[in-house]
Amino acid sequence: MKVLVLYDYPPSPAGLATQGDLLYRGLREIGVEAYAVHFESAQEKEWYYRWFGPDVVIGVGYWGHTPHLVLHPQRYGAQPVPWLVADGYLANYHEVLNELPLILVTSNWVKDVYVRDGLNGDKIEVLPVGCDTEAFIPREKSDPKVSAVREALGVSQDQIMVLTVGGDAASKGAQEVMQALAIIDTKAPDWKYVCKVWPQPRTEKQNLADLQLATHLGIEKNVVYTTSVISRNFMPYLIAACDIYAAPSRLEGFGMPQVEAGACGKPVIGIKAMAMLDTLVHGETAFLADVAMEIWLRETILGQDEGYEKAHRVVFNAPRTADYRASVHDIANYLMDLMQDPALREKMGRAARERVVERYDYRVVAERFVEIIGNRLGID
């Protein structure tokens, strides 16, 4: 089998780039002939089509990337298989996608979204995102690299460190976590809440709003926002530095940091919805807060990135769920349970590590990919 993998290559630290790179690495390590190329690099992709002649071209992205991931390979007679996440709504390219023999998605929730919005579910297979379980491993707080992270963040060795990582923190449920921390503040052991967000213009206002909320709640001295550019080399030590990983996300098509936290032996607080129903086990590897609210949209504005003219308005026949909000009181109760019980944190972290190694190691995912391609497309 010869595979060309389209993603943000060479990989940035972003989620989609990491998703593609781990599949590429996994395929190479299990003996598959594979090459990687940037999904938007038309000339380089054509070069690979001509001399490499891939049996399958797998492209990582969301439905708006269809021209790069599907139409371009088809133009040169290559077989595309998109591996898609979801942003809560499939707005375009239904005909193109439905003509494909196979579409991969990252979770059952993503599949449900695409089927709801008109894709043929018989053509969709779930392939989870891989995790580098040799980089993301349990580490002691006394590890110099781990203790250096806590020191740099202003977290003492005896404080409970709660961590959330994302492009922005609010979309990962940080506002709900802060409200929960405010509820238990006077009863909980000494704690710090660290939000690692990516520096980008679109999140500056959101970060400010989050910090203003912390001030209104009276917990601003215990909340740390860090916006530095970091590489994937730093991430295992950042996650290893925390005691609890909290991300009851508002919209989540897979939840890579939650899985990486599990690989590091950390208990996770999530939400009982979306992809976390696949990746986390309530009461065993994580605590999943109930959904307190669903945010509905009646219309949206799309543009050229989605294959429409600028400011294209779409009105839904029925309101669509845009995102979710987790129960603040559930989060507060679960945080309190984990903060007060080191043995519970260790037990859940151990179970989480075992689950990730078994199901989400990047080589396991690569083997599953080969199996799916063989079964569905007859390519060996």
TORTIDREN-465584 format. One record per residue (C-alpha): residue in one letter; x, y, z. Coordinates in steps of 0.2 Angstrom, whole numbers. Example, Ala and Ser with C-alpha at 12.3 -4.5 7.8 and 13.67 -1.06 7.14 Angstrom:
BEGIN
   code      xx      yy      zz
      A      62     -22      39
      S      68      -5      36
***
This chain:
BEGIN
   code      xx      yy      zz
      M       0       0       0
      K       7      17      -5
      V      -1      32       5
      L       1      51       3
      V      -4      60      18
      L     -10      78      16
      Y     -10      89      31
      D      -1     105      38
      Y      16      99      34
      P      30     101      41
      P      19     101      56
      S      15     115      67
      P      10     112      85
      A      -9     113      80
      G     -21      99      82
      L     -24      95      64
      A      -6      95      60
      T      -2      84      74
      Q     -16      72      69
      G      -9      70      52
      D       9      69      57
      L       5      55      70
      L      -3      45      56
      Y      11      48      44
      R      24      42      58
      G      13      27      62
      L      12      21      44
      R      30      23      41
      E      34      13      57
      I      23      -1      53
      G      31      -3      36
      V      19       6      25
      E      27      16      11
      A      20      34      15
      Y      25      52      11
      A      18      68      18
      V      14      85       9
      H       6     101      14
      F     -13     100      10
      E     -13     116       1
      S       3     113      -9
      A      -4     110     -27
      Q      12     109     -36
      E      21      97     -23
      K       5      86     -22
      E       5      84     -41
      W      23      79     -41
      Y      19      65     -29
      Y       4      60     -39
      R      16      58     -54
      W      31      49     -48
      F      24      40     -32
      G       7      35     -39
      P      -1      33     -22
      D     -15      20     -19
      V     -24      32      -8
      V     -22      50      -3
      I     -28      53      15
      G     -31      72      19
      V     -33      79      36
      G     -45      93      39
      Y     -63      98      40
      W     -77      99      26
      G     -71     116      20
      H     -55     109      15
      T     -63      98       2
      P     -56     107     -13
      H     -38     103      -7
      L     -41      86       1
      V     -53      78     -12
      L     -55      88     -28
      H     -37      91     -31
      P     -32      72     -30
      Q     -47      67     -41
      R     -41      79     -54
      Y     -25      68     -56
      G     -34      51     -55
      A     -29      48     -37
      Q     -41      40     -24
      P     -44      53     -10
      V     -50      48       8
      P     -53      63      19
      W     -51      61      37
      L     -62      75      44
      V     -66      84      60
      A     -82      94      62
      D     -86     112      67
      G    -104     107      72
      Y    -112     109      54
      L    -109     103      36
      A    -113     117      25
      N    -106     112       8
      Y     -99      99      -3
      H    -112      86       0
      E    -112      80     -18
      V     -93      78     -19
      L     -92      69      -2
      N    -106      58      -5
      E     -98      51     -21
      L     -83      45     -12
      P     -82      27      -7
      L     -75      31      10
      I     -74      45      23
      L     -65      44      39
      V     -70      54      54
      T     -62      57      71
      S     -77      51      82
      N     -95      45      82
      W    -101      62      86
      V     -93      69      70
      K    -101      55      61
      D    -118      59      68
      V    -116      78      63
      Y    -111      73      45
      V    -126      61      44
      R    -138      73      51
      D    -132      86      38
      G    -134      74      23
      L    -119      63      21
      N    -122      44      18
      G    -117      36      35
      D    -113      19      26
      K     -98      27      19
      I     -91      34      35
      E     -79      25      46
      V     -73      32      63
      L     -54      33      65
      P     -48      41      81
      V     -33      52      82
      G     -17      44      88
      C      -6      49     103
      D      12      47     105
      T      12      36     121
      E      31      36     122
      A      32      55     124
      F      16      57     134
      I      20      47     149
      P      17      48     168
      R      31      58     176
      E      35      62     194
      K      33      80     200
      S      52      79     206
      D      57      77     188
      P      68      92     185
      K      59      96     168
      V      42      95     177
      S      46     105     192
      A      54     118     181
      V      37     120     172
      R      28     122     188
      E      41     134     194
      A      39     145     178
      L      21     145     180
      G      21     151     198
      V      14     134     205
      S      22     128     221
      Q      25     109     224
      D      11     108     237
      Q      -2     116     226
      I     -15     107     216
      M     -13     112     198
      V     -28     111     187
      L     -24     113     168
      T     -33     117     152
      V     -25     118     135
      G     -32     125     119
      G     -32     138     105
      D     -42     148     117
      A     -48     142     134
      A     -66     147     134
      S     -70     134     120
      K     -62     121     131
      G     -74     125     145
      A     -62     136     156
      Q     -76     149     161
      E     -86     134     168
      V     -71     128     177
      M     -67     145     184
      Q     -85     146     190
      A     -83     129     198
      L     -67     134     207
      A     -75     149     214
      I     -89     138     222
      I     -76     127     231
      D     -62     140     233
      T     -63     141     252
      K     -66     122     255
      A     -53     116     243
      P     -34     113     245
      D     -23     126     239
      W     -24     127     220
      K     -19     136     204
      Y     -28     135     188
      V     -17     136     172
      C     -24     140     155
      K     -12     137     141
      V     -19     146     125
      W     -11     149     108
      P      -6     167     104
      Q     -17     173      90
      P     -27     189      87
      R     -44     181      87
      T     -42     175     105
      E     -35     191     113
      K     -53     198     117
      Q     -58     180     123
      N     -43     179     135
      L     -47     196     142
      A     -65     191     145
      D     -59     176     154
      L     -48     185     165
      Q     -61     198     169
      L     -73     184     174
      A     -59     177     186
      T     -58     195     193
      H     -77     196     195
      L     -76     178     204
      G     -63     184     215
      I     -50     170     210
      E     -39     180     199
      K     -24     177     210
      N     -26     159     207
      V     -28     159     188
      V     -13     159     177
      Y     -15     163     158
      T       0     159     147
      T       0     163     129
      S      18     159     124
      V      22     150     107
      I      27     132     112
      S      32     116     102
      R      25      98     104
      N      42      94     114
      F      35     105     128
      M      18      98     129
      P      21      81     138
      Y      30      91     152
      L      16     104     154
      I       3      91     155
      A      14      80     167
      A      15      96     178
      C      -3      96     182
      D     -13      86     195
      I     -30      87     186
      Y     -34      91     167
      A     -50     100     166
      A     -58     103     149
      P     -77     101     148
      S     -76     108     130
      R     -90     117     122
      L     -87     109     105
      E     -76      94     103
      G     -73      83      88
      F     -60      72      97
      G     -51      80     111
      M     -33      77     109
      P     -27      85     125
      Q     -39      75     135
      V     -31      59     128
      E     -14      66     130
      A     -18      69     148
      G     -24      52     150
      A      -7      45     143
      C       2      55     156
      G      -8      47     169
      K     -19      62     174
      P     -38      61     178
      V     -48      72     166
      I     -64      82     169
      G     -74      83     153
      I     -92      84     148
      K    -105      70     144
      A    -107      74     126
      M     -98      74     109
      A     -82      65     106
      M     -78      63     125
      L     -91      49     125
      D     -79      39     114
      T     -62      44     122
      L     -66      45     141
      V     -75      33     153
      H     -85      41     167
      G     -80      36     184
      E     -65      26     177
      T     -53      37     168
      A     -62      54     169
      F     -77      63     177
      L     -90      69     164
      A    -101      83     169
      D    -119      83     163
      V    -124      95     149
      A    -132     110     158
      M    -136     120     142
      E    -136     119     123
      I    -133     134     112
      W    -144     134      97
      L    -142     144      81
      R    -155     148      68
      E    -143     155      55
      T    -125     157      51
      I    -114     167      39
      L    -101     157      28
      G     -89     163      15
      Q     -75     158       2
      D     -66     147      14
      E     -82     136      14
      G     -85     137      -5
      Y     -98     151      -5
      E     -97     169     -10
      K     -92     182       3
      A    -105     184      18
      H    -116     170      12
      R    -131     168      24
      V    -138     151      28
      V    -155     149      38
      F    -158     132      45
      N    -174     123      43
      A    -173     119      62
      P    -161     127      75
      R    -144     118      76
      T    -134     115      92
      A    -118     127      90
      D    -110     121     107
      Y    -113     115     124
      R    -111     121     142
      A    -106     109     156
      S    -114     109     173
      V    -104     120     184
      H    -110     111     200
      D    -105      94     193
      I     -87     101     189
      A     -86     108     206
      N     -90      92     214
      Y     -78      82     203
      L     -64      94     206
      M     -67      93     225
      D     -67      74     224
      L     -50      74     215
      M     -42      88     224
      Q     -45      80     241
      D     -40      62     236
      P     -23      59     229
      A     -27      40     228
      L     -42      43     217
      R     -31      54     205
      E     -18      40     204
      K     -31      27     201
      M     -40      36     188
      G     -24      41     180
      R     -18      23     179
      A     -34      18     171
      A     -33      32     158
      R     -15      28     153
      E     -20       9     150
      R     -35      14     139
      V     -25      27     129
      V     -10      14     126
      E     -23       1     120
      R     -34      12     109
      Y     -25      28     104
      D      -7      24     102
      Y      -2      31      85
      R       4      14      79
      V     -12       6      84
      V     -22      20      74
      A     -10      17      59
      E     -14      -2      59
      R     -33       2      60
      F     -31      14      45
      V     -23       0      35
      E     -37     -12      40
      I     -51       0      35
      I     -43       4      18
      G     -41     -15      15
      N     -58     -19      20
      R     -67      -4      12
      L     -57      -1      -4
      G     -48     -18      -6
      I     -31     -10      -6
      D     -17     -21       2
***
